Amino acid sequence: MKRFPRLLARPSDLEEVEQSLSSLSFLLEETAAHYVARLQREIRQITLTAQKLEHLEERAGKRGQRLLAKAAAKLESLLIVPEKGRRKDLRKIDRLIGELEEILEQAARVDGEPPP
C-alpha cells in the first residue's frame, strides 16, 4: 500500500494545503484508472464465460438458459446517468458486474464447465 506523507501530515499553510491537494488529485486519478481497469477485466471475463456458455447451449438445460436470461435482464435493467459522474452509478455498475459473475458461474456449473 502506498502512503503519501503529505496527505497524512497536517498541513499548516497554504503551500502545504496546495501540495496535499495536488497529491490527492494524483491519488484520485491513479485509483480511478486502476478501478476502471479492474472492472473492464471483469467484463471481458464475463464476456468470455458467456461465449463459452453459448457454445454449450445445445446441451444446456432449462436452468442454464434461465440463468443466461436472468443475466440479460439484469443488464437491461441498469439505469445510470453517466453525464452526472455519480459514485452511486459506479457502485451500480460494480454491483452488476459481481452479480453477472455469480450468475454466469452458476450457469457454467449447470452446463458442466468448471468455473472461470
C-alpha positions as CSV (number, residue, x, y, z in Angstrom):
1,M,0.0,0.0,0.0
2,K,1.4,3.4,-1.0
3,R,1.5,6.1,1.6
4,F,1.7,9.7,0.8
5,P,3.0,11.5,3.9
6,R,1.9,14.9,2.6
7,L,-1.7,13.7,2.7
8,L,-1.3,12.2,6.2
9,A,0.5,15.2,7.7
10,R,-1.5,18.2,8.9
11,P,-0.9,21.0,6.5
12,S,-0.2,24.3,8.3
13,D,0.0,26.8,5.5
14,L,-1.5,27.4,2.0
15,E,1.5,25.9,0.2
16,E,1.2,22.7,2.1
17,V,-2.5,22.5,1.5
18,E,-2.0,23.0,-2.2
19,Q,0.7,20.3,-2.2
20,S,-1.7,17.9,-0.3
21,L,-4.5,18.7,-2.8
22,S,-2.2,18.0,-5.7
23,S,-1.2,14.7,-4.2
24,L,-4.9,13.9,-3.6
25,S,-5.7,14.7,-7.2
26,F,-2.9,12.3,-8.3
27,L,-4.2,9.6,-6.0
28,L,-7.8,10.1,-7.4
29,E,-6.6,9.7,-11.0
30,E,-4.4,6.6,-10.2
31,T,-7.1,4.9,-8.1
32,A,-9.8,5.6,-10.7
33,A,-7.7,4.3,-13.5
34,H,-7.0,1.0,-11.6
35,Y,-10.6,0.7,-10.6
36,V,-11.8,1.1,-14.2
37,A,-9.2,-1.3,-15.5
38,R,-10.3,-3.9,-12.9
39,L,-13.9,-3.6,-13.9
40,Q,-13.1,-3.8,-17.6
41,R,-11.1,-7.0,-17.0
42,E,-14.1,-8.5,-15.1
43,I,-16.4,-7.5,-18.0
44,R,-14.0,-9.2,-20.5
45,Q,-14.0,-12.4,-18.3
46,I,-17.8,-12.3,-18.1
47,T,-17.9,-12.0,-21.9
48,L,-15.6,-15.0,-22.4
49,T,-17.7,-17.0,-20.0
50,A,-20.9,-16.1,-21.8
51,Q,-19.3,-17.1,-25.1
52,K,-18.3,-20.5,-23.7
53,L,-21.8,-21.0,-22.5
54,E,-23.3,-20.1,-25.9
55,H,-21.1,-22.8,-27.5
56,L,-22.5,-25.3,-24.9
57,E,-26.1,-24.1,-25.4
58,E,-27.2,-27.2,-27.3
59,R,-26.7,-29.3,-24.2
60,A,-27.6,-26.6,-21.8
61,G,-30.6,-27.4,-19.7
62,K,-33.5,-25.1,-18.9
63,R,-31.8,-24.0,-15.8
64,G,-28.7,-22.8,-17.7
65,Q,-30.9,-21.0,-20.2
66,R,-32.9,-19.3,-17.3
67,L,-29.6,-18.1,-15.7
68,L,-28.5,-16.6,-19.0
69,A,-31.9,-14.9,-19.4
70,K,-31.6,-13.6,-15.9
71,A,-28.1,-12.1,-16.7
72,A,-29.6,-10.4,-19.8
73,A,-32.5,-9.0,-17.8
74,K,-30.1,-7.6,-15.2
75,L,-28.1,-5.9,-18.0
76,E,-31.2,-4.4,-19.4
77,S,-32.4,-3.0,-16.1
78,L,-29.2,-0.9,-15.4
79,L,-30.3,2.7,-15.1
80,I,-27.5,5.2,-14.8
81,V,-26.7,8.8,-15.9
82,P,-23.0,8.8,-16.9
83,E,-23.0,12.5,-17.6
84,K,-23.5,13.2,-13.9
85,G,-20.5,11.2,-12.8
86,R,-22.1,9.9,-9.7
87,R,-20.5,7.4,-7.3
88,K,-23.8,5.6,-7.0
89,D,-23.7,4.9,-10.7
90,L,-20.2,3.4,-10.3
91,R,-21.5,1.3,-7.4
92,K,-24.4,0.1,-9.5
93,I,-22.0,-1.0,-12.3
94,D,-19.7,-2.7,-9.9
95,R,-22.5,-4.5,-8.2
96,L,-24.0,-5.6,-11.5
97,I,-20.6,-7.0,-12.6
98,G,-20.5,-9.0,-9.4
99,E,-24.0,-10.3,-9.9
100,L,-23.3,-11.3,-13.5
101,E,-20.2,-13.1,-12.5
102,E,-22.2,-15.1,-10.0
103,I,-25.0,-15.9,-12.4
104,L,-22.6,-17.0,-15.2
105,E,-20.6,-19.1,-12.8
106,Q,-23.8,-20.9,-11.8
107,A,-24.7,-21.3,-15.5
108,A,-21.3,-22.8,-16.2
109,R,-21.6,-25.2,-13.3
110,V,-25.1,-26.2,-14.6
111,D,-23.6,-26.8,-18.1
112,G,-20.7,-28.9,-16.6
113,E,-18.0,-26.4,-17.2
114,P,-15.6,-25.6,-14.4
115,P,-16.0,-22.0,-13.1
116,P,-13.7,-19.4,-14.7
